[in-house]
């Protein structure tokens, strides 16, 4: 999903702005860091259940974990939409076609 090869353009070639690969790497690293924090949250919630903590405390932590997962999804969706639009424009296609291609992915999260 997040590689320069997706559009057939290497980093720094026409169609891929200079520095795009670095931004993609930063996004990838940021998402991995978020997912590692979410993984830690899940372990913490498991521990809370094992320790028989109150339902209120557990629900608060579950809500926080869900919000963190939603943020990962939003970041990935935003990147995917941008890639769809770039690809369609580079192929001389309409932006509306890119959005139509994007919508089934978007609906999976709503």
C-alpha positions as CSV (number, residue, x, y, z in Angstrom):
1,X,0.0,0.0,0.0
2,X,2.6,2.6,0.9
3,X,5.4,2.0,-1.5
4,X,6.7,4.1,-4.4
5,X,6.1,1.2,-6.7
6,X,2.3,1.5,-6.4
7,X,2.1,4.2,-9.0
8,X,5.0,2.9,-11.1
9,X,7.1,5.9,-10.2
10,X,10.4,5.7,-8.3
11,X,11.0,8.4,-5.6
12,X,12.1,11.6,-7.1
13,X,10.8,10.9,-10.6
14,X,8.0,12.9,-12.3
15,X,4.7,12.1,-10.6
16,X,6.4,11.6,-7.2
17,X,7.5,14.8,-5.5
18,X,11.0,14.8,-4.0
19,X,10.9,13.8,-0.4
20,X,7.7,11.7,-0.9
21,X,9.4,8.5,0.0
22,X,10.7,10.1,3.2
23,X,7.2,11.2,4.1
24,X,5.9,7.7,3.5
25,X,8.6,6.3,5.7
26,X,7.7,8.8,8.5
27,X,4.0,7.8,8.2
28,X,4.9,4.1,8.3
29,X,7.1,4.6,11.4
30,X,4.4,6.7,13.1
31,X,1.7,4.1,12.4
32,X,4.0,1.3,13.8
33,X,4.7,3.3,16.9
34,X,0.9,3.9,17.4
35,X,0.2,0.2,16.9
36,X,2.9,-0.7,19.5
37,X,1.2,1.7,22.0
38,X,-2.2,0.1,21.2
39,X,-0.6,-3.3,21.8
40,X,0.6,-2.2,25.2
41,X,-2.9,-0.8,26.0
42,X,-4.4,-4.2,25.1
43,X,-2.0,-6.0,27.4
44,X,-2.8,-3.4,30.2
45,X,-6.5,-4.0,29.7
46,X,-6.0,-7.8,29.9
47,X,-4.1,-7.3,33.1
48,X,-6.9,-5.1,34.5
49,X,-9.4,-7.9,33.8
50,X,-7.1,-10.5,35.4
51,X,-6.9,-8.2,38.4
52,X,-10.7,-7.9,38.6
53,X,-10.6,-4.1,38.2
54,X,-13.9,-2.2,38.0
55,X,-15.9,-2.3,34.7
56,X,-15.8,1.5,34.6
57,X,-12.0,1.6,34.6
58,X,-11.8,-1.2,31.9
59,X,-14.4,0.6,29.7
60,X,-12.4,3.8,29.9
61,X,-9.3,2.0,28.8
62,X,-11.2,0.2,26.0
63,X,-12.6,3.5,24.8
64,X,-9.1,5.0,24.7
65,X,-7.8,2.0,22.8
66,X,-10.6,2.2,20.3
67,X,-9.9,5.9,19.7
68,X,-6.3,5.1,19.1
69,X,-7.2,2.4,16.6
70,X,-9.6,4.8,14.9
71,X,-6.7,7.3,14.5
72,X,-4.5,4.7,12.8
73,X,-7.3,3.9,10.4
74,X,-7.9,7.6,9.6
75,X,-4.3,8.1,8.9
76,X,-4.2,5.0,6.6
77,X,-7.5,6.1,4.9
78,X,-6.2,9.6,4.3
79,X,-3.0,8.2,2.7
80,X,-5.0,5.7,0.6
81,X,-7.3,8.5,-0.7
82,X,-4.4,10.7,-1.7
83,X,-2.8,7.7,-3.5
84,X,-6.0,6.9,-5.3
85,X,-6.4,10.5,-6.5
86,X,-2.7,10.8,-7.5
87,X,-2.9,7.6,-9.5
88,X,-6.1,8.5,-11.3
89,X,-4.9,12.0,-12.2
90,X,-1.6,10.5,-13.4
91,X,-3.6,8.2,-15.7
92,X,-5.8,11.1,-16.9
93,X,-8.8,9.8,-15.1
94,X,-11.4,11.8,-13.2
95,X,-11.1,12.5,-9.4
96,X,-14.7,11.2,-9.0
97,X,-13.4,7.8,-10.2
98,X,-10.8,7.8,-7.5
99,X,-13.4,8.6,-4.9
100,X,-15.6,5.8,-6.2
101,X,-12.7,3.4,-5.9
102,X,-12.0,4.7,-2.4
103,X,-15.5,4.5,-1.0
104,X,-15.8,0.7,-0.4
105,X,-12.6,0.9,1.7
106,X,-14.0,3.9,3.6
107,X,-17.3,2.1,4.2
108,X,-15.6,-0.8,6.0
109,X,-14.7,1.6,8.8
110,X,-18.0,3.3,9.1
